[in-house]
Amino acid sequence: MRGVGNKIDRPLLIIIALLVCVGFFLFSSASLGLLAREGTRFSSVAFSQLVLGIGLGSVSLFIASRIHYRFLKQYSIYFFIFATILTLLVFVPSFGFSAGGATRWLSLGPVSIQPAEVLKIATVLYLATYLANMRSKLGSFQTGLIPFILILFVPAIALLLQPDTSTLVVIVAASSGMFFSAGAKWRDIGILILVAILVLAALVTARPYVLDRITTFMNPAQDQLGSGYQIKQSLIAVGSGKITGRGFGQSVQKFGYLPEPTGDSVFAVAAEEFGFVGSVLILGLFVALVIRALWIAVRAPDYFGGLVVIGLTLLITTQALINIASMLGVIPLTGLPLPFISHGGTAILVMLASMGIILNVSKYAK
């Protein structure tokens, strides 16, 4: 086992740096589309992305890479409770505010944060602690599947009330990957899939917008000026890029056509400007991130470290794949941003902090 004085994994650090740099340039180009829109403050968007996201995120990565990951295990329950309370504060009128029919943000003076991003990493850390402690007893319902569901029940309620179904899907996907990696039985995985199907059916019944997204996915041409507008414009942007793209900054769709050029539609802008080649390179960076992170997870010195790396990696890559797939019309639109690239200061800060934790685990890899 490597000693305390060993350095962090350089290949992973290079991949992270490339993602941040590529994300900065793609965001810079996509944000030009905001200048043509009334009511959009370009300066506030740029400040959130550069200062809160990349700036403070880089600091958080450095700090997280210096703190021994086992220290997080001791306080994971307190972090989980704190993140849950922080997420519920969005419903307090003096703290939280709504936008687009959802209540997901906390106002902290001149900036706003999305506490659900903190809840992601807190859930992974606490779940990794539980699974590592109970790995020899996960075959039992009483110490395996039931506690796993109860742990996820807490963030599920907080996110469904906002509502933020897409973030919940990412957390459940990452948590299920951790549960399976920890040694859960196929029987329990089957039960989880059945529960997920039942919950989805309930959401479709209770929330019309979920059914609307599924209907639009099945027949995007049905309402091209309404629910099908975003996917139509996204496909136009992707198709316009062809093989090598229009060139950096030359996207047409970002000027008044794509609803969220710096948000969940940023991949469509990238595909229009850099074509199929650029799209494959972006996807390749995320694939490289997964491969290198899993290499670290396999060589982690203990179960907790390995599960933390798996969970944090799945949070980012699952969200990336969902975003890209939805922009290509492969799955229904979700509204999830593209990690490291889409606008979101809190999201980038938390992502870089989670990468710092993985880098810290890499110091002690076998």
C-alpha positions as CSV (number, residue, x, y, z in Angstrom):
1,M,0.0,0.0,0.0
2,R,1.3,3.4,-0.8
3,G,2.3,5.8,1.9
4,V,0.9,9.1,3.0
5,G,3.5,11.1,1.2
6,N,2.5,9.8,-2.3
7,K,1.2,12.1,-5.0
8,I,-2.3,12.2,-6.4
9,D,-3.1,10.4,-9.7
10,R,-1.8,12.6,-12.4
11,P,-3.7,11.1,-15.4
12,L,-7.0,11.8,-13.6
13,L,-5.9,15.3,-12.7
14,I,-5.1,15.9,-16.4
15,I,-8.5,14.6,-17.5
16,I,-10.2,16.9,-14.9
17,A,-8.2,19.9,-16.1
18,L,-9.1,19.2,-19.7
19,L,-12.8,18.9,-18.9
20,V,-12.7,22.2,-17.0
21,C,-10.8,24.0,-19.8
22,V,-13.1,22.6,-22.6
23,G,-16.1,23.5,-20.4
24,F,-14.9,27.0,-20.0
25,F,-14.4,27.6,-23.8
26,L,-17.7,25.9,-24.7
27,F,-19.6,27.9,-22.0
28,S,-17.9,31.1,-23.2
29,S,-19.2,30.5,-26.7
30,A,-22.7,29.4,-25.6
31,S,-23.0,32.4,-23.3
32,L,-22.8,34.8,-26.2
33,G,-26.3,33.7,-27.1
34,L,-27.5,35.4,-23.8
35,L,-26.5,38.8,-25.2
36,A,-29.4,38.6,-27.6
37,R,-32.0,37.9,-24.9
38,E,-33.8,40.5,-22.8
39,G,-33.9,40.1,-19.1
40,T,-30.7,38.0,-18.9
41,R,-27.7,39.4,-16.9
42,F,-24.6,38.1,-18.7
43,S,-22.4,39.5,-15.9
44,S,-24.1,37.5,-13.2
45,V,-24.0,34.3,-15.2
46,A,-20.3,34.7,-15.9
47,F,-19.5,35.5,-12.3
48,S,-21.3,32.4,-11.1
49,Q,-19.5,30.2,-13.6
50,L,-16.0,31.6,-13.2
51,V,-15.8,32.7,-9.6
52,L,-18.2,30.4,-7.7
53,G,-17.8,27.5,-10.0
54,I,-14.3,27.2,-11.5
55,G,-12.5,29.5,-9.0
56,L,-13.9,28.3,-5.7
57,G,-14.2,24.8,-7.2
58,S,-10.5,24.6,-7.9
59,V,-9.8,25.7,-4.3
60,S,-12.2,23.0,-3.0
61,L,-10.5,20.4,-5.2
62,F,-7.2,21.3,-3.7
63,I,-8.5,21.2,-0.1
64,A,-10.4,17.9,-0.6
65,S,-7.4,16.3,-2.1
66,R,-5.4,17.2,1.0
67,I,-7.9,15.8,3.6
68,H,-7.6,12.1,4.2
69,Y,-10.8,10.5,2.8
70,R,-11.2,8.4,6.0
71,F,-11.8,11.6,7.9
72,L,-15.0,11.9,5.8
73,K,-16.2,8.5,7.0
74,Q,-16.3,9.7,10.6
75,Y,-18.5,12.7,9.9
76,S,-20.6,11.4,6.9
77,I,-23.8,11.1,9.0
78,Y,-23.5,14.8,10.1
79,F,-22.8,15.9,6.6
80,F,-25.8,14.0,5.3
81,I,-28.1,15.6,7.9
82,F,-26.7,19.0,7.2
83,A,-27.2,18.6,3.4
84,T,-30.7,17.4,4.0
85,I,-31.6,20.4,6.1
86,L,-29.9,22.7,3.6
87,T,-32.1,21.2,0.8
88,L,-35.3,21.6,2.9
89,L,-34.5,25.3,3.5
90,V,-35.5,26.1,-0.1
91,F,-39.1,25.8,1.1
92,V,-38.6,28.6,3.8
93,P,-39.8,31.8,2.1
94,S,-37.0,34.0,3.5
95,F,-34.3,31.7,2.2
96,G,-35.5,29.8,-0.9
97,F,-36.9,31.1,-4.2
98,S,-38.6,29.5,-7.2
99,A,-38.0,29.7,-10.9
100,G,-39.6,27.9,-13.8
101,G,-42.2,26.2,-11.5
102,A,-39.5,24.6,-9.2
103,T,-38.2,25.6,-5.8
104,R,-34.6,24.5,-5.8
105,W,-32.4,27.5,-4.9
106,L,-31.2,29.4,-1.8
107,S,-30.5,33.1,-2.0
108,L,-27.3,34.1,-0.3
109,G,-27.0,37.8,-1.0
110,P,-25.8,38.4,-4.5
111,V,-25.4,34.7,-5.3
112,S,-27.7,31.7,-5.3
113,I,-26.9,28.1,-4.6
114,Q,-28.6,24.8,-5.4
115,P,-28.3,22.7,-2.2
116,A,-29.4,19.5,-4.1
117,E,-25.8,19.4,-5.5
118,V,-24.5,19.2,-1.9
119,L,-27.0,16.5,-1.1
120,K,-25.6,14.3,-4.0
121,I,-22.2,14.1,-2.5
122,A,-23.5,13.8,1.1
123,T,-25.7,10.8,0.1
124,V,-22.7,9.0,-1.6
125,L,-20.5,9.5,1.5
126,Y,-23.0,8.3,4.0
127,L,-24.1,5.4,1.9
128,A,-20.5,4.4,1.3
129,T,-20.0,4.4,5.1
130,Y,-23.0,2.2,5.7
131,L,-22.2,-0.3,2.9
132,A,-18.6,-0.6,4.0
133,N,-19.6,-1.3,7.6
134,M,-22.3,-3.8,6.6
135,R,-20.7,-5.4,3.6
136,S,-20.8,-8.9,5.1
137,K,-24.6,-8.6,5.9
138,L,-26.0,-7.0,2.7
139,G,-27.6,-10.3,1.7
140,S,-30.2,-9.8,4.5
141,F,-33.3,-7.6,3.9
142,Q,-33.0,-6.2,7.4
143,T,-29.4,-5.0,7.0
144,G,-29.2,-4.7,3.2
145,L,-32.1,-3.7,1.0
146,I,-34.4,-2.1,3.6
147,P,-31.7,0.3,5.1
148,F,-30.6,1.1,1.6
149,I,-34.1,2.2,0.6
150,L,-34.6,4.1,3.8
151,I,-31.3,6.1,3.2
152,L,-32.5,7.0,-0.3
153,F,-36.0,7.9,1.1
154,V,-34.7,11.0,2.8
155,P,-33.2,12.8,-0.3
156,A,-36.1,11.4,-2.4
157,I,-38.7,13.3,-0.4
158,A,-36.7,16.5,-0.4
159,L,-36.2,16.4,-4.1
160,L,-39.7,15.3,-5.1
161,L,-41.2,18.2,-3.2
162,Q,-39.1,20.8,-5.1
163,P,-39.7,19.0,-7.7
164,D,-36.3,17.8,-9.0
165,T,-37.0,14.4,-10.4
166,S,-33.9,14.4,-12.6
167,T,-31.4,14.9,-9.8
168,L,-33.2,12.1,-7.9
169,V,-32.7,9.8,-10.8
170,V,-28.9,10.5,-10.8
171,I,-28.7,9.9,-7.1
172,V,-30.6,6.6,-7.3
173,A,-28.5,5.5,-10.3
174,A,-25.2,6.2,-8.5
175,S,-26.4,4.7,-5.2
176,S,-27.6,1.5,-7.0
177,G,-24.2,1.2,-8.6
178,M,-22.6,1.4,-5.2
179,F,-25.1,-1.1,-3.7
180,F,-24.3,-3.6,-6.5
181,S,-20.6,-3.1,-6.2
182,A,-20.7,-3.6,-2.4
183,G,-22.1,-7.1,-3.0
184,A,-25.9,-6.8,-3.1
185,K,-27.8,-9.8,-4.5
186,W,-29.4,-9.9,-7.9
187,R,-32.7,-10.4,-6.0
188,D,-32.4,-7.0,-4.4
189,I,-31.4,-5.4,-7.7
190,G,-34.5,-6.8,-9.3
191,I,-36.7,-5.5,-6.4
192,L,-35.1,-2.0,-6.9
193,I,-35.9,-2.0,-10.6
194,L,-39.5,-3.0,-9.8
195,V,-39.8,-0.2,-7.2
196,A,-38.3,2.3,-9.7
197,I,-40.9,1.3,-12.3
198,L,-43.8,1.7,-9.8
199,V,-42.4,5.1,-8.6
200,L,-42.2,6.3,-12.3
201,A,-45.7,5.2,-12.9
202,A,-46.9,7.1,-9.8
203,L,-45.0,10.2,-11.0
204,V,-46.6,10.0,-14.5
205,T,-50.0,9.8,-12.9
206,A,-49.4,12.6,-10.3
207,R,-47.4,15.0,-12.4
208,P,-48.6,15.9,-15.9
209,Y,-45.2,17.4,-17.0
210,V,-43.5,13.9,-16.6
211,L,-46.1,12.4,-18.9
212,D,-45.8,15.3,-21.2
213,R,-42.0,14.7,-21.6
214,I,-42.5,11.0,-22.3
215,T,-45.2,11.8,-24.9
216,T,-43.0,14.4,-26.5
217,F,-40.2,11.9,-26.7
218,M,-42.4,9.3,-28.3
219,N,-43.7,11.8,-30.9
220,P,-41.6,15.0,-31.0
221,A,-43.3,16.3,-34.1
222,Q,-46.7,16.5,-32.4
223,D,-46.2,19.9,-30.8
224,Q,-43.1,21.5,-32.4
225,L,-43.8,25.0,-31.1
226,G,-44.7,23.8,-27.6
227,S,-43.4,20.7,-25.7
228,G,-41.4,19.5,-28.7
229,Y,-39.7,22.8,-29.4
230,Q,-36.4,22.3,-27.5
231,I,-35.7,18.8,-28.8
232,K,-36.4,20.0,-32.4
233,Q,-34.0,23.0,-32.0
234,S,-31.4,20.7,-30.4
235,L,-31.5,18.2,-33.3
236,I,-31.3,21.1,-35.8
237,A,-28.1,22.3,-34.0
238,V,-26.6,18.9,-33.8
239,G,-27.3,18.2,-37.5
240,S,-26.0,21.5,-38.6
241,G,-22.6,20.7,-37.2
242,K,-22.1,17.8,-39.5
243,I,-18.6,16.3,-39.3
244,T,-16.3,19.2,-38.2
245,G,-18.8,21.9,-37.2
246,R,-19.4,25.5,-38.1
247,G,-16.4,26.7,-36.0
248,F,-15.9,28.1,-32.6
249,G,-18.4,30.8,-31.8
250,Q,-20.3,30.3,-35.0
251,S,-23.4,28.5,-33.6
252,V,-26.7,30.0,-34.9
253,Q,-29.1,28.1,-32.7
254,K,-27.8,29.7,-29.5
255,F,-29.2,33.1,-30.6
256,G,-32.8,32.9,-29.6
257,Y,-33.6,29.3,-30.7
258,L,-32.3,26.9,-28.1
259,P,-34.1,27.7,-24.8
260,E,-31.1,27.1,-22.6
261,P,-27.9,27.5,-24.6
262,T,-25.7,27.7,-21.4
263,G,-27.8,25.1,-19.5
264,D,-28.9,21.7,-20.6
265,S,-28.6,22.6,-24.3
266,V,-24.9,23.4,-24.2
267,F,-24.0,20.1,-25.8
268,A,-26.2,21.0,-28.8
269,V,-24.2,24.2,-29.2
270,A,-20.9,22.3,-28.9
271,A,-22.1,19.8,-31.6
272,E,-23.1,22.6,-33.9
273,E,-19.7,24.4,-33.6
274,F,-17.4,21.4,-33.5
275,G,-19.5,18.7,-35.2
276,F,-19.3,15.0,-34.8
277,V,-15.6,15.1,-34.2
278,G,-16.0,17.5,-31.3
279,S,-18.9,15.6,-29.8
280,V,-16.9,12.4,-29.8
281,L,-14.0,14.1,-28.1
282,I,-16.3,15.5,-25.3
283,L,-17.8,12.1,-24.8
284,G,-14.3,10.6,-24.9
285,L,-13.2,12.8,-22.0
286,F,-16.1,11.5,-19.8
287,V,-15.2,7.9,-20.8
288,A,-11.6,8.5,-19.9
289,L,-12.8,9.9,-16.5
290,V,-14.8,6.8,-15.8
291,I,-11.9,4.4,-16.8
292,R,-9.3,6.2,-14.7
293,A,-11.6,6.6,-11.7
294,L,-12.6,3.0,-11.7
295,W,-8.9,2.1,-11.9
296,I,-8.5,4.0,-8.7
297,A,-11.6,2.4,-7.1
298,V,-10.3,-1.1,-7.8
299,R,-7.0,-0.3,-6.1
300,A,-8.5,1.6,-3.2
301,P,-7.0,0.4,0.2
302,D,-10.5,-0.3,1.7
303,Y,-14.1,-0.8,0.8
304,F,-15.1,2.7,1.9
305,G,-12.6,4.4,-0.4
306,G,-13.6,2.2,-3.4
307,L,-17.3,2.8,-2.9
308,V,-16.8,6.6,-2.5
309,V,-14.9,6.7,-5.8
310,I,-17.6,4.6,-7.6
311,G,-20.4,6.7,-6.2
312,L,-18.9,10.1,-7.1
313,T,-17.9,8.9,-10.5
314,L,-21.3,7.6,-11.3
315,L,-22.9,10.9,-10.2
316,I,-21.0,12.8,-12.8
317,T,-21.0,10.3,-15.7
318,T,-24.6,9.3,-15.3
319,Q,-25.6,13.0,-15.5
320,A,-23.4,13.5,-18.5
321,L,-24.8,10.5,-20.4
322,I,-28.4,11.5,-19.6
323,N,-27.8,15.1,-20.8
324,I,-26.2,14.0,-24.0
325,A,-28.8,11.3,-24.7
326,S,-31.6,13.8,-24.2
327,M,-30.1,16.3,-26.5
328,L,-29.8,13.6,-29.2
329,G,-33.4,12.5,-28.7
330,V,-32.5,9.1,-27.4
331,I,-34.3,9.6,-24.1
332,P,-36.9,12.2,-22.9
333,L,-35.7,15.7,-21.9
334,T,-34.6,15.9,-18.3
335,G,-33.3,19.4,-17.8
336,L,-30.0,18.1,-16.3
337,P,-27.0,20.2,-17.1
338,L,-23.8,18.8,-18.7
339,P,-21.2,18.4,-16.0
340,F,-18.2,20.8,-16.1
341,I,-19.7,22.6,-19.1
342,S,-23.2,23.9,-18.4
343,H,-23.9,27.0,-16.4
344,G,-24.1,26.2,-12.7
345,G,-21.7,27.6,-10.1
346,T,-22.8,25.3,-7.3
347,A,-22.7,22.2,-9.5
348,I,-19.1,22.8,-10.8
349,L,-17.9,23.6,-7.3
350,V,-19.3,20.4,-5.9
351,M,-18.1,18.4,-8.9
352,L,-14.5,19.6,-8.4
353,A,-14.7,19.0,-4.7
354,S,-15.8,15.4,-5.4
355,M,-12.9,15.0,-7.8
356,G,-10.6,16.2,-5.0
357,I,-11.9,13.4,-2.8
358,I,-11.2,10.8,-5.6
359,L,-7.7,12.3,-6.0
360,N,-7.1,11.9,-2.3
361,V,-8.1,8.2,-2.5
362,S,-5.7,7.8,-5.3
363,K,-2.8,8.8,-3.0
364,Y,-3.3,5.5,-1.0
365,A,-4.1,3.2,-3.9
366,K,-2.5,-0.2,-3.8
